[in-house]
Amino acid sequence: MNAATRKIFTNCFMKNLITGIQQVGIGVTNADEAKHVYKNLFGMNVLIFDDRSEASLMTKYTGSQVHNRHAILSMNLSGGGGFEIWQFTSRTPGEQNSPVVGDIGIFAAKIKSGNVKEAHKYFGNIQTITVSDLFESPDDRLHFWLTDPYGNCFNIVEGDEWFKAGNGICGGVVGAVIGVSNLEKSIEFYKNVLGIDEVIYKGSAPAIDLPARQQQGQQFKRALLKKQVSNKGAFSKLLGAVQIELVEALDFQPRKIYQDRYWGDCGFIHLCFDVLNMDHLKEQCQQAGYTFSVDSANSFSMGSSAGRFCYLEDPDGTLIELVETHKIPILKKFNWHLDLQARKNEGPLPAWMIGMLALNKIK
């Protein structure tokens, strides 16, 4: 097998192992408060887990110390990934450093909407947030930017598919805007290591459709990558497609968003993908020259949920979490759980079964 054929084979293999975005991690100062903020703002009203424990495996990113934390995973069952709301409880979380597009790391989470114009009108009436003008992206789709009460930036974009009909305002996470130092190198990583292989657009452009915090006339290289809805994975139909927008600043020196701060401090701390067969994925990543920086190895409990989680760094050190889900709660008060390790079928779960997650509402 020659190098070109091997790359195609590896890309297809990776594409089938990564089934969608499970969640984006958001560091906050008060997780209980934030879960209600995001429930009201984005419809993240289904509780997957609520867990308080030590982050014992993350010491590489927390100053070589084990810190306690409070983590909450919430989702919007219209479709898309959720939010892992994460709070240090053994130290005061570090504040954000007001990142701009092009700074290295996760600048914004992409939230999908069934009607961007209506969403823009709806969010524009909420006093606690800041909303940009409506823009057309380089692929001629409407989008806008939203800054939440904590200073986190979200890119509201057109959604292509839905798990169930919602109110049309918004669903869950469909992707992220990530600042990089070398666009071509990062494209190779996200395409050939993570299998997000469709290039929707790529080129140089000024900051004409970026948030107001950008300086007028700044120049960027940009690329939007997409992975279509997977036909494998228990939650693939819920999680949907993936969009990753990579941005390289051309005329200013970007900062690292988490420079001199810990993972878990305020802001977007990681982007998490739902995966199948972690052992095979780990092997393929190593062959591509990327090693896991964290590996829970066996099933790791997160409240009433369980799974194997690993971390991988992109070429600039941005943290990518990978989760192989083993168990999720269906009805907590009756201790009814779904054991995914017992499944022999790698296809999507029936819609009615996923819909049962809605019984665990945030109150």
C-alpha positions as CSV (number, residue, x, y, z in Angstrom):
1,M,0.0,0.0,0.0
2,N,1.6,3.3,-1.1
3,A,1.5,6.5,1.0
4,A,-1.5,8.1,-0.8
5,T,-3.6,4.9,-0.5
6,R,-2.6,4.5,3.2
7,K,-3.8,8.1,3.9
8,I,-7.1,7.5,2.2
9,F,-7.6,4.2,4.1
10,T,-6.6,5.8,7.4
11,N,-9.0,8.8,6.8
12,C,-11.9,6.4,6.1
13,F,-11.0,4.4,9.2
14,M,-10.9,7.4,11.4
15,K,-14.1,8.8,10.0
16,N,-16.0,5.6,11.1
17,L,-14.5,5.7,14.6
18,I,-15.5,9.3,15.4
19,T,-19.3,9.5,15.4
20,G,-19.9,13.1,16.3
21,I,-19.3,15.9,18.8
22,Q,-20.4,14.8,22.2
23,Q,-19.8,18.1,24.0
24,V,-17.7,21.2,24.4
25,G,-16.2,21.8,27.8
26,I,-16.8,25.2,29.4
27,G,-14.9,26.3,32.5
28,V,-17.0,28.4,34.8
29,T,-17.0,29.8,38.4
30,N,-20.4,28.4,39.4
31,A,-21.5,25.2,37.6
32,D,-25.0,25.2,39.2
33,E,-25.7,28.7,38.0
34,A,-24.3,28.1,34.6
35,K,-26.4,25.0,33.9
36,H,-29.5,27.1,34.3
37,V,-28.0,29.9,32.2
38,Y,-27.4,27.5,29.4
39,K,-30.7,25.7,29.9
40,N,-32.5,29.0,29.4
41,L,-30.2,30.4,26.6
42,F,-29.7,27.3,24.4
43,G,-32.2,24.8,25.6
44,M,-29.6,22.6,27.3
45,N,-32.2,21.1,29.6
46,V,-31.4,17.4,29.6
47,L,-29.1,16.3,32.4
48,I,-26.7,13.4,31.5
49,F,-24.5,13.6,34.6
50,D,-23.8,15.8,37.6
51,D,-20.6,14.7,39.3
52,R,-18.3,16.0,42.0
53,S,-14.9,14.3,42.4
54,E,-11.1,14.7,41.8
55,A,-9.7,15.3,38.4
56,S,-6.9,12.9,39.1
57,L,-6.0,12.1,35.5
58,M,-5.6,15.7,34.4
59,T,-2.6,16.8,36.4
60,K,-0.6,17.4,33.2
61,Y,-2.9,20.4,32.6
62,T,-3.6,21.5,36.2
63,G,-0.1,22.4,37.5
64,S,0.9,18.8,38.4
65,Q,-1.7,18.9,41.2
66,V,-4.9,16.9,41.7
67,H,-7.8,19.3,41.9
68,N,-11.5,18.8,42.9
69,R,-14.1,19.7,40.4
70,H,-17.9,19.9,39.7
71,A,-18.8,18.7,36.2
72,I,-22.3,18.7,34.6
73,L,-23.2,17.4,31.2
74,S,-26.3,18.9,29.7
75,M,-27.8,18.5,26.2
76,N,-30.5,19.9,23.8
77,L,-32.3,16.9,22.3
78,S,-33.2,18.8,19.2
79,G,-29.9,17.5,18.0
80,G,-26.2,18.3,18.4
81,G,-23.6,18.0,21.1
82,G,-23.9,19.2,24.7
83,F,-22.1,21.3,27.2
84,E,-19.8,19.9,29.9
85,I,-20.0,22.7,32.4
86,W,-16.8,22.4,34.5
87,Q,-15.9,24.2,37.8
88,F,-12.9,23.9,40.0
89,T,-13.9,23.5,43.6
90,S,-10.5,23.3,45.2
91,R,-9.2,26.5,43.7
92,T,-10.5,29.8,42.3
93,P,-10.8,29.4,38.5
94,G,-8.6,31.6,36.4
95,E,-10.4,34.3,34.4
96,Q,-10.6,34.5,30.6
97,N,-8.1,36.8,28.8
98,S,-10.6,38.2,26.3
99,P,-9.5,36.1,23.2
100,V,-10.0,37.3,19.7
101,V,-10.5,35.2,16.5
102,G,-7.1,33.9,15.5
103,D,-5.8,33.4,19.1
104,I,-4.7,29.8,19.4
105,G,-7.3,27.5,20.8
106,I,-11.1,27.2,20.9
107,F,-12.5,30.7,20.3
108,A,-16.1,29.8,19.9
109,A,-18.6,26.9,19.9
110,K,-20.8,26.6,16.8
111,I,-24.5,26.2,17.7
112,K,-26.9,25.1,15.0
113,S,-30.2,26.8,14.3
114,G,-33.2,25.8,12.1
115,N,-33.8,29.5,11.3
116,V,-30.9,31.8,11.7
117,K,-32.9,35.0,11.1
118,E,-35.5,34.1,13.7
119,A,-32.7,33.1,16.1
120,H,-31.0,36.4,15.6
121,K,-34.2,38.3,16.4
122,Y,-34.9,36.0,19.5
123,F,-31.4,36.4,20.9
124,G,-31.3,40.1,20.1
125,N,-34.0,40.6,22.7
126,I,-32.1,39.1,25.6
127,Q,-30.5,41.8,27.7
128,T,-27.8,39.7,29.3
129,I,-26.0,38.7,26.1
130,T,-24.3,40.5,23.2
131,V,-25.4,39.7,19.6
132,S,-23.6,40.7,16.4
133,D,-25.1,41.6,13.1
134,L,-26.2,38.9,10.7
135,F,-23.4,37.9,8.3
136,E,-22.9,35.6,5.3
137,S,-20.1,33.2,5.7
138,P,-17.7,32.3,2.9
139,D,-20.0,29.4,2.0
140,D,-22.9,31.8,1.6
141,R,-24.8,30.8,4.7
142,L,-26.2,33.1,7.3
143,H,-24.6,33.2,10.7
144,F,-24.0,35.5,13.7
145,W,-22.0,35.8,16.9
146,L,-23.3,35.7,20.5
147,T,-21.4,36.5,23.6
148,D,-22.9,34.9,26.8
149,P,-22.9,36.5,30.3
150,Y,-19.5,34.9,31.0
151,G,-17.7,36.3,28.0
152,N,-17.8,33.1,25.9
153,C,-18.4,33.5,22.2
154,F,-20.8,31.3,20.2
155,N,-21.3,31.2,16.4
156,I,-24.9,30.5,15.5
157,V,-25.0,28.7,12.1
158,E,-27.5,27.0,9.9
159,G,-28.2,23.4,10.9
160,D,-28.6,20.7,8.3
161,E,-30.3,18.0,10.2
162,W,-32.2,17.5,13.4
163,F,-32.9,14.6,15.8
164,K,-36.4,15.9,16.6
165,A,-38.4,19.0,15.8
166,G,-37.6,21.9,18.1
167,N,-38.7,25.5,18.3
168,G,-36.4,26.4,15.4
169,I,-34.3,28.8,17.5
170,C,-31.3,26.5,18.2
171,G,-30.1,23.0,18.8
172,G,-26.8,21.9,20.3
173,V,-23.2,22.1,19.4
174,V,-22.3,21.3,15.8
175,G,-18.6,22.4,15.9
176,A,-16.1,25.0,16.9
177,V,-14.0,27.9,15.7
178,I,-10.4,27.1,16.5
179,G,-7.4,29.4,16.1
180,V,-4.3,27.7,14.6
181,S,-0.7,28.7,13.8
182,N,-0.5,26.8,10.5
183,L,-3.7,26.2,8.5
184,E,-2.4,23.5,6.3
185,K,-0.9,21.5,9.1
186,S,-4.1,21.8,11.1
187,I,-6.3,20.8,8.2
188,E,-4.2,17.6,7.9
189,F,-4.8,16.8,11.6
190,Y,-8.5,17.4,11.6
191,K,-9.0,15.6,8.2
192,N,-6.6,12.6,8.5
193,V,-6.5,12.1,12.3
194,L,-10.1,12.9,13.2
195,G,-11.7,12.1,9.9
196,I,-13.4,15.5,9.4
197,D,-12.7,15.3,5.7
198,E,-14.9,17.5,3.6
199,V,-13.5,21.0,2.9
200,I,-16.4,23.4,2.5
201,Y,-14.2,26.4,1.9
202,K,-10.6,27.4,2.2
203,G,-8.9,30.7,1.5
204,S,-7.8,34.1,2.8
205,A,-10.3,36.7,3.9
206,P,-10.5,39.9,6.0
207,A,-12.5,40.0,9.2
208,I,-15.8,41.1,7.5
209,D,-18.0,38.5,9.2
210,L,-16.2,38.1,12.5
211,P,-17.1,39.5,16.0
212,A,-17.0,43.2,16.7
213,R,-14.0,42.6,19.1
214,Q,-11.9,42.1,15.9
215,Q,-10.0,45.0,14.5
216,Q,-11.3,46.1,11.1
217,G,-9.3,44.9,8.2
218,Q,-7.4,42.1,9.9
219,Q,-6.5,39.3,7.5
220,F,-6.9,35.6,8.1
221,K,-6.6,32.3,6.4
222,R,-9.7,30.2,7.0
223,A,-11.0,26.8,6.3
224,L,-14.3,25.1,7.2
225,L,-14.2,21.3,7.4
226,K,-17.3,19.1,7.7
227,K,-18.0,15.5,8.5
228,Q,-21.5,14.3,7.5
229,V,-23.8,12.5,9.9
230,S,-22.3,9.1,10.8
231,N,-24.1,5.8,10.2
232,K,-22.3,4.3,13.1
233,G,-22.4,5.0,16.8
234,A,-25.2,4.8,19.3
235,F,-25.8,8.5,19.4
236,S,-24.8,9.5,15.9
237,K,-28.3,10.6,14.8
238,L,-28.6,12.8,17.9
239,L,-25.1,14.3,17.6
240,G,-25.4,14.9,13.8
241,A,-22.8,16.4,11.5
242,V,-19.5,18.1,12.5
243,Q,-18.2,21.5,11.5
244,I,-14.7,22.7,12.4
245,E,-13.6,26.2,11.3
246,L,-9.9,26.8,11.4
247,V,-8.5,30.3,11.5
248,E,-4.9,31.5,11.1
249,A,-4.1,35.1,11.8
250,L,-1.9,36.7,9.1
251,D,-1.2,40.2,10.3
252,F,-0.9,40.0,14.1
253,Q,0.8,37.7,16.6
254,P,-1.9,35.5,18.2
255,R,-1.9,34.5,21.9
256,K,-2.5,31.0,23.2
257,I,-5.9,31.2,24.8
258,Y,-4.8,29.0,27.7
259,Q,-1.3,30.4,28.1
260,D,-0.4,30.4,31.8
261,R,-3.8,29.1,32.8
262,Y,-5.1,25.7,33.7
263,W,-7.4,23.4,31.8
264,G,-10.7,24.0,33.6
265,D,-10.2,27.7,34.0
266,C,-12.9,29.9,32.6
267,G,-13.6,29.6,28.8
268,F,-13.7,26.7,26.3
269,I,-11.5,24.0,27.8
270,H,-11.8,21.2,25.2
271,L,-13.8,19.8,22.3
272,C,-15.1,16.3,22.9
273,F,-15.8,13.7,20.2
274,D,-17.9,10.5,20.7
275,V,-15.9,7.5,19.5
276,L,-16.1,3.8,18.8
277,N,-13.3,1.4,19.6
278,M,-10.8,3.6,21.5
279,D,-8.0,1.0,21.2
280,H,-8.1,1.1,17.4
281,L,-8.3,4.9,17.4
282,K,-5.4,5.1,19.7
283,E,-3.3,2.9,17.5
284,Q,-4.2,4.9,14.4
285,C,-3.4,8.2,16.1
286,Q,0.0,6.9,17.1
287,Q,0.7,5.8,13.6
288,A,-0.1,9.3,12.4
289,G,2.3,10.7,15.0
290,Y,-0.1,11.8,17.7
291,T,-0.1,10.1,21.1
292,F,-2.8,10.3,23.8
293,S,-1.7,12.7,26.6
294,V,-4.4,11.3,29.0
295,D,-6.0,7.8,28.9
296,S,-8.4,6.6,31.6
297,A,-7.7,3.1,30.3
298,N,-10.7,1.4,31.8
299,S,-14.3,2.6,32.4
300,F,-14.3,5.9,34.3
301,S,-17.4,6.9,36.3
302,M,-18.9,10.3,35.9
303,G,-21.8,10.4,38.3
304,S,-24.3,7.9,36.9
305,S,-22.6,7.7,33.6
306,A,-19.4,5.8,32.7
307,G,-17.0,5.5,29.8
308,R,-13.4,5.6,28.7
309,F,-12.0,9.1,28.1
310,C,-8.7,10.2,26.5
311,Y,-7.1,13.4,25.5
312,L,-5.2,14.3,22.3
313,E,-3.6,17.6,21.4
314,D,-3.9,19.2,18.0
315,P,-0.7,20.6,16.4
316,D,-1.0,23.8,18.5
317,G,-1.8,22.0,21.8
318,T,-5.6,22.6,21.7
319,L,-7.2,19.8,23.7
320,I,-9.4,17.3,22.0
321,E,-11.3,14.9,24.3
322,L,-12.3,11.5,23.0
323,V,-15.0,9.5,24.9
324,E,-16.1,5.9,24.4
325,T,-19.4,5.8,26.2
326,H,-20.1,2.6,28.3
327,K,-23.2,3.5,30.3
328,I,-25.7,6.3,30.5
329,P,-28.7,6.9,32.8
330,I,-32.2,6.5,31.3
331,L,-34.3,6.9,34.4
332,K,-32.2,7.7,37.4
333,K,-34.7,7.3,40.2
334,F,-35.3,3.6,39.1
335,N,-31.6,3.1,38.5
336,W,-32.3,2.3,34.8
337,H,-29.2,2.6,32.7
338,L,-28.3,1.7,29.1
339,D,-25.2,-0.6,28.9
340,L,-23.6,0.2,25.6
341,Q,-20.8,-2.3,26.1
342,A,-23.4,-5.1,25.8
343,R,-24.5,-3.9,22.4
344,K,-23.2,-5.9,19.4
345,N,-24.7,-3.5,16.8
346,E,-22.6,-0.4,16.1
347,G,-25.5,1.4,14.4
348,P,-27.6,4.2,15.9
349,L,-29.9,3.5,18.8
350,P,-33.6,3.7,18.1
351,A,-35.0,7.3,18.4
352,W,-37.4,6.3,21.1
353,M,-34.6,5.1,23.3
354,I,-32.5,8.2,22.9
355,G,-35.7,10.2,23.6
356,M,-35.9,8.6,27.0
357,L,-33.0,10.8,28.1
358,A,-35.5,13.7,28.2
359,L,-36.9,12.1,31.4
360,N,-33.8,13.5,33.2
361,K,-34.6,17.2,33.0
362,I,-32.7,20.0,34.7
363,K,-35.1,21.6,37.2
